[in-house]
Amino acid sequence: NAGVTQTPKFQVLKTGQSMTLQCAQDMNHNSMYWYRQDPGMGLRLIYYSASEGTTDKGEVPNGYNVSRLNKREFSLRLESAAPSQTSVYFCASRAWETQYFGPGTRLLVL
Amino acid sequence: EDKVVQSPLSLVVHEGDTVTLNCSYEVTNFRSLLWYKQEKKAPTFLFMLTSSGIEKKSGRLSSILDKKELFSILNITATQTGDSAVYLCAVEAVEYGNKLVFGAGTILRVKS
């Protein structure tokens, strides 16, 4: 039982490049989330998926797209990376009591 | 706009001290308040609070919620160096699929 897994752990991009951050959970949770964490700002919700086949915008969705491929997997795509997207990205899935977080992806956009 | 404010932003204590971390919030459609510990990577869950005045305890950690005054405290007694971490407070709102609104965190450093 791995919980929530994320790949890659670390990535460097040049401005304008695209990439997809992968997230998977093996806890059979319906809801999944993508957050970004910036210094001094806590975690902010980018997108979420309440169930397989549905996705919705969170507080800071601009510049991102998501895909809920199946119940296990929820990916986050940056179509044209910008330096302002340099951050640590966390995926989470929700059980009744709390959200469980993956280990994070550290992204640097030059 | 929903917001969660934690204080202090950081503190340094010696092993054996007791610390109190504060969290105040203004969130519409409140569902619960959660505390997380973040040591280098993913936040790990500590407590979920939904009712005022009921203390939750886990070992040396305890927490309580005041829904009238809109705040919560996290206490850590007999601190150890392993308690050094960022402590995050988050409020769950019944919107955005039960999104979590996070505070900026309190950085705790316990010196031996």
Chai-1 contact restraints between the chains, C-beta under 6 A:
chainA,res_idxA,chainB,res_idxB,connection_type,confidence,min_distance_angstrom,max_distance_angstrom,comment,restraint_id
A,S31,B,G97,contact,1.0,0.0,6.0,A-B,restraint_1
A,G40,B,A104,contact,1.0,0.0,6.0,A-B,restraint_2
A,G42,B,F102,contact,1.0,0.0,6.0,A-B,restraint_3
A,G42,B,G103,contact,1.0,0.0,6.0,A-B,restraint_4
A,G42,B,A104,contact,1.0,0.0,6.0,A-B,restraint_5
A,L43,B,F102,contact,1.0,0.0,6.0,A-B,restraint_6
A,L45,B,K99,contact,1.0,0.0,6.0,A-B,restraint_7
A,Y48,B,G97,contact,1.0,0.0,6.0,A-B,restraint_8
A,A50,B,G97,contact,1.0,0.0,6.0,A-B,restraint_9
A,G58,B,Y96,contact,1.0,0.0,6.0,A-B,restraint_10
A,E97,B,M48,contact,1.0,0.0,6.0,A-B,restraint_11
A,T98,B,L34,contact,1.0,0.0,6.0,A-B,restraint_12
A,T98,B,F45,contact,1.0,0.0,6.0,A-B,restraint_13
A,T98,B,M48,contact,1.0,0.0,6.0,A-B,restraint_14
A,F101,B,A42,contact,1.0,0.0,6.0,A-B,restraint_15
A,F101,B,P43,contact,1.0,0.0,6.0,A-B,restraint_16
A,G102,B,A42,contact,1.0,0.0,6.0,A-B,restraint_17
A,P103,B,K41,contact,1.0,0.0,6.0,A-B,restraint_18
A,P103,B,A42,contact,1.0,0.0,6.0,A-B,restraint_19
A,G104,B,K41,contact,1.0,0.0,6.0,A-B,restraint_20
A,G104,B,A42,contact,1.0,0.0,6.0,A-B,restraint_21
